[in-house]
Amino acid sequence: MPKPSLHHPDFPSVTPSSAQPQNLRMAERLNWLRAAVLGANDGIVSTAGLLLGVAGADASASTLLLTGVAGLVAGALSMAAGEYVSVSTQRDTEMAAIAHERRELATMPEAELQELAHLLQGKGLSPELALQAAKELSAHNALAAHAEIELGLSEQRYANPWQAAAASAIAFSAGALIPLLPAVLLGSHGMAPTVAAVLLALCTTGVVSAKLGQAPVAKATLRNVMGGSLAMAATYWIGTAVAAFGA
């Protein structure tokens, strides 16, 4: 009987260029894109809510400008800080998991080989082919094989907190500019164009997020628009109430 091989037609060959699976890289890209869309959506809704709140209190054009810019800067920095802390924690966790796997490979290589073979067998390989595959993968780079197959990680690609923070701040700022520009250019008369621009932007982010999540587009978009509309209506009502109470 011929010796099982990784070049079996039912098992794709493993080369250095495929050390990080295509689906893992695609998942990373989709996660980044989804985070960017959500960050922009947050910038749109929060800034629009601030502007409509002060507009409801009959604020001046200078107050609208100050409120919008302050909201943009504070929101972008807050998003960046939160994303930095979150991704730093993720990075630390990933590095700790890789370090733990490295120690296990050094202290009990045979047990780790059997574990890798078992994981490959769980993916549909026969016991003989799974063991042969585990041996060849381990001979090439045991740590990389365990990181990818067991942990779903890459030993050389960790989450970058600085990149995540910058992307989050940029996405939030881009979203915040949508309600800010018409409000600044037109003052208190720009509230109707601001609301129109916000609703159009929310429709766009709703469609994009639904496509990324493979969710029903109409339902996701309607939910996004209704949530943003509720936020704008609530802040505008609060602004008018505070102005009336203050008067």
N, C-alpha and C positions, 0 to 999 in steps of 0.2 A: 504494500500500500504506500503511495507516495506521501512524503512528509508534508503536513499542512504548511502553508505559506501565507504571509501577509498579502501576497500578490494573487491570492485566490480571487476569482471573478466576483465572488459575493462580498469581498472586503476591499475597500479602496486602499490603494497604496499610501503609505505614510511617508512623506518627504519633509525636509526642513521647511519648505515653502508652505506646507499645510499644517505646520505645528500649531497654529491658532486657527480653529475651525472657522469656515466662512460664516456659519450661522451665528457664532459668537460675536464676530465683528459686526455683522448686520444688526444684532440685538443691541450692541453698544451704540451704533449710529441712531437707531430708532429711539433709544432711551434719551440720547442727547437732544434729538429733534423734539421729542415729546416734552422734555423739560423746557426747551426754548419756547414752545407754543404755550405751555402753562405759565411760564414767566411773563410772556407778553400779555397773556390774558389777565394776569394779576395786575400788571401795570395799567392796562386799559380800565379795568373796573375800579380799582382803588383810586386812581387819579381822577376819573370821571366823578366818582362819589364825592371826593373832596371839593372839586370845582362846583358841582351842583349844590353841595351843602352851603358853601359860602355865597354862591349866587342866590340861593333861596333867602339869604339874610340881606339881600340888596348890597352886596359888597362892591367896592369900586374896582375898576380895571386893574389898578396896581395891587390891590389885595388878591384878586384872582391870579395875577401873575406870580406873586409871592407864594401863594398857597400851592399853585401847580408846580412851580419849580422846587419848592421845599418838599412836596410830596414825591416828586420824581427822584430827587437826590436821596431822601431818607429811605424811600422804598427800594431803590437800586442797591444802596449800601446794606440795607437790612437783608435783602435777598442774597447778596454776595456773601455776607458774613454767615448767614444760615447755611448756604450751600457749602461754603468752605468747611465749616464745622462738621456738617453731615458727611461730606465726601472724605474728609480727613479721617473720620471714624471708620468709614468703609475701607479706606486704604490701610489703616492700622490693622483692621480685622483680616483683610486679605493677606497682608504680610505675615501676620501671626499664624494664619492657617498654612501658608507656604513653609514657614519656619518649622512648624510642627510636623509637616509632612517630610521635610528634609531630615529631621531627627529620627523619625520612624524608619525612613529608608536606611539610615546609617546603623540603627540598632537592631532592626529585624527585617532585613531585606527579603527573606524568603516569605514571610507572612505578607509583606506588602506585594510581592509578586503574585501570590495566590489571591489577594484582594483585587488586584488589577484584573486578573484573569476572570474572577467572578463577576466583576462589573462588565467586562466585555461579553461575557456569556449572557448577562442580563440584557444586553443589546441585541441578542439574537444569534450570536456565534455558537458553534458547537463547542463542547468542553475542550477538545483537542486543539481546535483552531484558536480558541480564546487564550489558551495557555501559550501557544506558539506566538500569538500576537503580543501577549504581555511580555514575553521574553525579548522579542525583537524591539518593542517600544522601550523597554527598560534598558536594553543595551545601547540604544541611541541616546535617550535622555529620560531616565527614570522619573526625575522630579517633574519634568514638563508633562510627561504622560499622566502621572497621578494628579497634578494640578488641574489639567484640562478635563480628564475623564471622571475623576472622583470629586473635584471641587468646582469644576466649571470656571476655572481661573487660568490665567497665564502667568508663569513665573517671572516674566519680563515686562508685563504690562499691568501696572496698577492704576487705580483711579487717581486722577490728577486734581487735587482740590483747588489749585490756583486757576486752572482752566475752567473748572466748573463754576467758580465764583465769578470769573470774568464773563462767561457765557450767560449766567443768570442775570448779572447786572445789565448787560447789553440788551438782553431780551426784555427785561422789565422797562428799561428806558425807552426802547423802541415802541413798546405798547403804550407807555405813558404819554408819548408825544402825540398820539392820535387824538385824545380829547384836549390836550394842552394847547396845541397850535390854534385851532379855531377859537378857543376861549380867549387866548392872548391877543389874537389878531382882531377879534370882533368885540371883546369885552363882554359886558352883560348881555349884549344882543347876540352873542355867539352861542348861547346855550342850546338853541334848537339845532344848529349845525353840529354842535358838539355831540348831542344825543344821537343825531343821525349817523355821524361818523363812528360813534361807539357801537351802535347797533349793527352797522355794516361790518365793523371789525370783529365783533363777537360772532356774527354769522360765519365769517371766514375762519376764525380760530376754532369754532365748533365743528366745521366741516373737516378741517385739517386734523384735529384731535380724534374725530370719529374715524377718519381714514387710517390714521396711525394705529388706533386701537381695534380696527376692524369691527366697529360698532355701527348700529343703524345711524345713518347720517342725519335724517330728519329729527329723530328723537334727541340725539346728542346736541344738535344745533339749537333746537327749541329750548332745551334745558339750559344751555349756555346763555342764550338771549334772555330768557326769563330770569335767571339768576342775576345777570348784570342789570336788567331793568329794575328788579326789586331793590338792588343796592342803590341805584341812582334815585329811585323814587323815595326810598327811606331817608337818605341823606338830605335830599331837597326838602322833604317835609320837616325834618328836624331843624334845618336851617331857617325855614320860615317860622317855625314854632318858637325858636330861640329869639329871632328878631322881634316877633310879636310880643313875647314875654318881656324882652328887654325894653321895648317901647312903653 
